Amino acid sequence: MSRKLIFPALCLCFFLFWGNTAQCEEGESPAVQREDPVRALQKRVQAMEEELEFYKKEAEARTALMPTDKDQEQKDRTEDVLKASEDEAAKYVLLKQRTIEMRYSLSYTHSSYDRVSSELDIERETYFNFVNSLGLSYGLLPRLSINASIPFVFKYQKSGTSMQESDLGDASFGASWQLAREAEYQPAVLVSLGYTAPSGRSPYKVDIAKELSTGSGLHTFNVGLNISKVIDPVIAFGGFGLTYSLDVDGLNQLRYGTVLQEVKPGYGFSYAMGIGFALSYNTSVTFRFSASHAAATEFVVNGFLYESDESSSASFIIGSGWRITPKSSLNISLGYGLVGLEDYSLMVSIPFDFTL
């Protein structure tokens, strides 16, 4: 009987010993497994530190590329100086996207010339032009802005027979595209396209003995290239433009016993250059020279073709701008005619802008 129990007892002891050994091995495994999460956590913390360092360097690089307050102040002053050049502002200043600028301007122009009325008589003809203009510009894209202007003209002629006229002038529409932004060694470059509609009273359709014109009577297209650059402490700007007008036919205007039947305008070009100073944050001044030249115009009178002489004009303009509010300013310019019929001109404008 005892022999029969020996074998089961040995088997039981073997299983108990094997079970304890397995438990000991299993008891050691959690300690070993606890080391893996710690190492994994250390690796994750290290990866997060590396990622944070990368984002820190990226943020520092972006901050370095962003314009500083000084750069933004210089840009604002540049725009103020160029806007002080009055009608040339749209050619040099590109509006920010979704920004609207409204401009009211009042200009006065004095022109005069001597006209031979007979063999022994020379009359001095003088013209006084007052033009009220409403302009609107809009920043359509980051590098594209569009503009429109509608003038209201009062014209007075003082000669042998004085006349006056008030009516709508020629409306103009345009767009400006920035080819290049200003950089350290590179000027800002803008291309401008424009169209002027004959919405005013045409000089080829009025009764010249009784009426005055308030427009050119021509469909005119123009293209220009304009540059500006800050050369501390001044701002230099300049541009060149080409003009083309469509022929006008079907006319039947009586002129001193003859009948004007057709007008064929010639090509024209213009150029301007100037410098400006930002005297302070609220005050700026500009000096500008502008000139234009028009090719000979052909006229069909009584069925015969006649050609006029080429014409040129040039003027020197001094402008000044005062910032009234953060969104508006007052610009005044005085021009003196160097070549051509214009004697002098005075313009006052008030532009103000807001963002949609």
C-alpha positions as CSV (number, residue, x, y, z in Angstrom):
1,M,0.0,0.0,0.0
2,S,2.8,2.4,0.8
3,R,4.5,1.6,-2.5
4,K,1.4,2.5,-4.4
5,L,1.3,5.9,-2.7
6,I,4.9,6.7,-3.4
7,F,4.5,7.2,-7.1
8,P,1.5,9.6,-6.9
9,A,3.3,11.5,-4.1
10,L,6.3,11.9,-6.4
11,C,4.1,13.1,-9.2
12,L,2.4,15.6,-6.9
13,C,5.7,17.0,-5.7
14,F,6.9,17.3,-9.3
15,F,3.8,19.3,-10.4
16,L,4.0,21.5,-7.3
17,F,7.6,22.3,-7.9
18,W,7.0,23.0,-11.6
19,G,4.0,25.2,-10.7
20,N,6.1,27.2,-8.3
21,T,8.9,27.7,-10.8
22,A,6.4,28.8,-13.4
23,Q,4.8,31.3,-10.9
24,C,8.3,32.6,-10.1
25,E,9.0,33.2,-13.8
26,E,5.6,34.7,-14.3
27,G,6.2,36.9,-11.3
28,E,9.4,38.2,-12.7
29,S,7.8,39.1,-16.1
30,P,5.7,42.0,-14.9
31,A,8.9,43.7,-13.5
32,V,10.5,43.2,-16.9
33,Q,7.4,44.4,-18.7
34,R,7.2,47.5,-16.5
35,E,10.5,48.7,-18.0
36,D,9.1,48.9,-21.6
37,P,6.5,51.7,-20.9
38,V,9.1,53.8,-19.1
39,R,11.4,53.6,-22.1
40,A,8.5,54.3,-24.5
41,L,7.5,57.3,-22.4
42,Q,11.1,58.6,-22.4
43,K,11.2,58.2,-26.2
44,R,7.9,60.0,-26.6
45,V,9.0,62.9,-24.4
46,Q,12.2,63.2,-26.4
47,A,10.3,63.2,-29.7
48,M,7.9,65.9,-28.3
49,E,10.9,68.0,-27.3
50,E,12.4,67.7,-30.8
51,E,9.1,68.6,-32.3
52,L,8.6,71.6,-30.1
53,E,12.1,72.8,-31.0
54,F,11.3,72.4,-34.7
55,Y,8.1,74.5,-34.3
56,K,10.0,77.1,-32.2
57,K,12.6,77.5,-35.0
58,E,9.8,77.7,-37.6
59,A,8.0,80.4,-35.6
60,E,11.2,82.4,-35.3
61,A,11.7,82.2,-39.0
62,R,8.2,83.4,-39.7
63,T,8.5,86.2,-37.2
64,A,11.7,87.3,-39.0
65,L,10.0,87.4,-42.3
66,M,6.9,89.3,-41.0
67,P,7.0,93.1,-41.4
68,T,8.0,95.0,-38.3
69,D,6.2,98.0,-37.0
70,K,8.9,100.1,-38.5
71,D,8.5,98.5,-41.9
72,Q,4.7,99.0,-41.7
73,E,5.1,102.6,-40.7
74,Q,7.5,103.2,-43.6
75,K,5.0,101.5,-46.0
76,D,2.2,103.8,-44.7
77,R,4.3,106.9,-45.2
78,T,5.2,105.8,-48.7
79,E,1.6,105.5,-49.6
80,D,0.8,108.8,-48.1
81,V,3.6,110.5,-50.1
82,L,2.4,108.9,-53.3
83,K,-1.2,109.8,-52.7
84,A,-0.2,113.4,-52.3
85,S,0.6,113.4,-56.0
86,E,-3.1,113.7,-56.6
87,D,-4.4,112.2,-59.9
88,E,-1.2,110.0,-60.1
89,A,-2.0,108.1,-56.9
90,A,-3.8,105.2,-58.6
91,K,-0.7,104.6,-60.8
92,Y,1.7,104.2,-57.9
93,V,-0.3,102.9,-54.9
94,L,-2.0,99.5,-54.9
95,L,-4.9,99.1,-52.5
96,K,-4.9,96.2,-50.1
97,Q,-7.4,93.4,-51.0
98,R,-11.0,94.1,-50.0
99,T,-10.2,97.8,-49.3
100,I,-12.3,100.5,-50.8
101,E,-11.0,104.1,-51.3
102,M,-13.4,106.9,-52.1
103,R,-11.9,110.2,-53.3
104,Y,-13.5,113.6,-53.8
105,S,-11.4,116.1,-55.8
106,L,-11.9,119.7,-56.9
107,S,-9.6,121.2,-59.5
108,Y,-9.2,124.6,-61.1
109,T,-7.3,125.1,-64.4
110,H,-6.5,128.4,-66.0
111,S,-5.6,128.3,-69.7
112,S,-5.1,131.1,-72.3
113,Y,-3.7,131.7,-75.8
114,D,-3.7,134.4,-78.4
115,R,-6.1,133.8,-81.4
116,V,-5.9,135.7,-84.6
117,S,-9.5,136.8,-85.4
118,S,-8.6,139.0,-88.4
119,E,-5.6,140.4,-90.2
120,L,-5.3,143.3,-87.8
121,D,-6.9,141.9,-84.6
122,I,-5.5,139.4,-82.1
123,E,-7.8,138.2,-79.3
124,R,-6.7,136.7,-76.0
125,E,-8.9,133.7,-75.2
126,T,-9.0,132.5,-71.6
127,Y,-10.6,129.4,-70.2
128,F,-11.5,128.7,-66.6
129,N,-12.2,125.1,-65.8
130,F,-13.7,123.8,-62.5
131,V,-13.9,120.0,-62.2
132,N,-15.6,118.2,-59.4
133,S,-14.7,114.5,-59.5
134,L,-15.9,111.5,-57.5
135,G,-13.5,108.5,-57.6
136,L,-13.8,105.0,-56.4
137,S,-11.0,102.4,-56.1
138,Y,-11.2,98.8,-54.9
139,G,-8.6,96.2,-54.0
140,L,-9.9,93.2,-56.0
141,L,-6.9,90.8,-55.5
142,P,-3.7,91.0,-53.5
143,R,-2.0,92.5,-56.6
144,L,-4.9,93.9,-58.5
145,S,-7.0,97.0,-57.9
146,I,-9.6,98.7,-60.1
147,N,-10.8,102.3,-60.1
148,A,-13.4,104.6,-61.7
149,S,-13.9,108.4,-61.8
150,I,-16.8,110.6,-62.8
151,P,-16.2,114.3,-63.3
152,F,-18.6,117.2,-63.3
153,V,-17.3,120.2,-65.2
154,F,-18.0,123.9,-65.1
155,K,-16.2,125.7,-67.9
156,Y,-16.1,129.4,-68.6
157,Q,-14.6,131.1,-71.7
158,K,-13.6,134.7,-71.7
159,S,-13.0,136.2,-75.1
160,G,-14.9,138.4,-77.5
161,T,-18.1,136.6,-76.6
162,S,-18.1,135.1,-73.1
163,M,-19.7,131.6,-72.7
164,Q,-20.1,129.1,-69.9
165,E,-21.1,125.5,-69.7
166,S,-21.7,123.0,-66.9
167,D,-22.2,119.3,-67.6
168,L,-20.8,115.8,-67.0
169,G,-17.2,115.2,-68.1
170,D,-15.5,112.2,-69.5
171,A,-15.8,109.2,-67.2
172,S,-12.7,107.0,-66.8
173,F,-12.1,103.4,-65.7
174,G,-8.9,101.6,-65.0
175,A,-7.0,98.8,-63.3
176,S,-3.5,98.5,-61.8
177,W,-1.5,95.3,-61.5
178,Q,1.6,95.0,-59.4
179,L,4.3,93.2,-61.3
180,A,6.9,93.4,-58.5
181,R,6.9,94.4,-54.8
182,E,9.5,96.8,-53.5
183,A,12.6,95.1,-52.2
184,E,16.0,96.2,-51.0
185,Y,17.5,96.7,-54.5
186,Q,14.2,96.6,-56.5
187,P,11.5,99.2,-57.0
188,A,7.8,98.5,-56.9
189,V,6.5,98.1,-60.4
190,L,2.9,98.6,-61.4
191,V,1.2,98.3,-64.8
192,S,-1.9,100.4,-65.4
193,L,-4.7,100.0,-68.0
194,G,-7.3,102.7,-68.6
195,Y,-10.3,103.7,-70.7
196,T,-11.9,107.1,-71.0
197,A,-15.5,107.2,-72.3
198,P,-16.8,110.3,-74.2
199,S,-19.5,111.0,-71.6
200,G,-19.0,114.7,-71.7
201,R,-20.1,117.2,-74.3
202,S,-18.0,116.5,-77.4
203,P,-16.1,119.4,-79.0
204,Y,-17.0,118.0,-82.4
205,K,-20.8,118.0,-81.8
206,V,-21.5,121.3,-80.1
207,D,-22.3,124.6,-81.7
208,I,-18.9,126.3,-81.3
209,A,-20.5,129.7,-81.6
210,K,-22.8,129.2,-78.6
211,E,-21.6,126.2,-76.6
212,L,-18.5,124.9,-74.9
213,S,-17.4,121.3,-74.6
214,T,-16.9,119.5,-71.3
215,G,-15.1,116.4,-72.7
216,S,-12.8,115.2,-75.4
217,G,-15.4,113.4,-77.6
218,L,-13.0,110.4,-78.0
219,H,-12.9,106.8,-76.9
220,T,-9.4,106.7,-75.4
221,F,-7.3,103.8,-74.2
222,N,-4.1,104.0,-72.3
223,V,-1.4,101.7,-70.8
224,G,1.3,102.7,-68.4
225,L,4.3,101.4,-66.5
226,N,5.1,103.0,-63.2
227,I,7.8,102.5,-60.6
228,S,8.4,103.8,-57.1
229,K,11.3,103.2,-54.6
230,V,12.2,104.4,-51.2
231,I,15.7,105.9,-51.2
232,D,16.0,107.1,-47.7
233,P,15.1,109.8,-46.9
234,V,13.2,110.4,-50.1
235,I,10.7,108.4,-52.2
236,A,11.4,108.5,-56.0
237,F,8.7,107.6,-58.5
238,G,8.2,107.9,-62.3
239,G,6.3,106.4,-65.2
240,F,5.7,106.2,-68.9
241,G,2.3,105.8,-70.7
242,L,0.9,105.3,-74.2
243,T,-2.4,106.6,-75.4
244,Y,-4.6,105.6,-78.4
245,S,-7.9,107.2,-79.4
246,L,-10.5,105.8,-81.8
247,D,-11.5,107.7,-84.9
248,V,-14.7,109.7,-84.9
249,D,-16.8,109.7,-88.0
250,G,-20.3,110.6,-89.1
251,L,-19.8,114.2,-88.0
252,N,-21.6,117.2,-89.4
253,Q,-20.3,120.1,-87.4
254,L,-20.4,123.6,-88.9
255,R,-17.1,125.4,-88.3
256,Y,-16.6,128.9,-89.7
257,G,-18.3,128.1,-93.0
258,T,-16.9,124.6,-93.3
259,V,-18.3,121.2,-92.3
260,L,-16.2,118.8,-90.1
261,Q,-17.0,115.3,-91.1
262,E,-14.3,113.1,-89.5
263,V,-11.6,113.2,-86.9
264,K,-8.6,110.8,-86.8
265,P,-6.6,111.4,-83.6
266,G,-3.0,110.4,-83.4
267,Y,-1.1,108.4,-80.9
268,G,0.2,110.0,-77.7
269,F,2.7,109.3,-75.0
270,S,3.3,110.8,-71.6
271,Y,5.9,110.5,-68.9
272,A,6.4,111.7,-65.3
273,M,9.0,111.7,-62.6
274,G,9.2,113.1,-59.1
275,I,10.4,112.8,-55.5
276,G,8.5,112.9,-52.2
277,F,9.4,113.5,-48.6
278,A,7.5,112.3,-45.5
279,L,8.1,115.3,-43.2
280,S,6.3,113.6,-40.4
281,Y,3.8,110.8,-39.8
282,N,1.0,113.3,-40.7
283,T,2.6,115.5,-43.4
284,S,4.2,114.8,-46.8
285,V,5.3,116.8,-49.8
286,T,6.0,115.9,-53.4
287,F,7.7,117.5,-56.4
288,R,6.7,116.2,-59.8
289,F,7.4,116.9,-63.5
290,S,5.0,115.6,-66.1
291,A,4.9,115.9,-69.9
292,S,2.9,114.6,-72.8
293,H,3.1,114.6,-76.6
294,A,0.4,114.0,-79.1
295,A,1.0,113.1,-82.8
296,A,-0.7,115.0,-85.5
297,T,-4.5,114.7,-85.8
298,E,-6.2,114.4,-89.2
299,F,-9.5,116.1,-90.0
300,V,-11.8,115.5,-92.9
301,V,-13.4,118.9,-93.7
302,N,-15.7,119.3,-96.8
303,G,-14.3,116.0,-98.1
304,F,-10.7,117.1,-97.9
305,L,-8.1,115.7,-95.5
306,Y,-6.2,118.2,-93.3
307,E,-3.5,117.5,-90.7
308,S,-2.8,119.5,-87.6
309,D,0.5,120.0,-86.0
310,E,1.9,117.8,-83.2
311,S,1.3,119.2,-79.8
312,S,3.2,119.0,-76.5
313,S,2.5,120.0,-72.9
314,A,4.6,120.0,-69.7
315,S,4.0,121.1,-66.2
316,F,5.7,121.2,-62.8
317,I,3.5,120.2,-59.8
318,I,4.1,120.7,-56.1
319,G,1.9,118.6,-53.8
320,S,1.4,118.3,-50.1
321,G,-0.7,115.9,-48.0
322,W,-2.0,116.1,-44.4
323,R,-3.4,113.1,-42.6
324,I,-6.7,114.1,-41.1
325,T,-7.7,110.8,-39.5
326,P,-6.2,107.3,-39.7
327,K,-8.4,106.6,-42.7
328,S,-8.5,110.0,-44.5
329,S,-6.2,112.8,-45.6
330,L,-6.2,116.2,-47.3
331,N,-4.1,116.6,-50.5
332,I,-3.4,119.9,-52.2
333,S,-1.3,120.4,-55.3
334,L,-0.3,123.4,-57.4
335,G,0.8,123.0,-61.0
336,Y,2.6,125.5,-63.3
337,G,2.4,125.1,-67.0
338,L,5.8,125.0,-68.7
339,V,4.7,124.1,-72.3
340,G,1.2,124.2,-73.8
341,L,-2.0,126.2,-73.1
342,E,-2.3,125.6,-69.4
343,D,-1.0,128.5,-67.3
344,Y,-1.5,127.0,-63.8
345,S,-3.8,124.6,-61.9
346,L,-4.9,124.0,-58.4
347,M,-6.3,120.7,-57.1
348,V,-7.7,119.7,-53.7
349,S,-8.7,116.1,-52.9
350,I,-9.9,114.2,-49.9
351,P,-9.4,110.4,-50.1
352,F,-10.6,108.1,-47.4
353,D,-10.7,104.3,-47.3
354,F,-12.3,101.4,-45.4
355,T,-12.0,97.6,-45.4
356,L,-14.9,95.3,-46.1
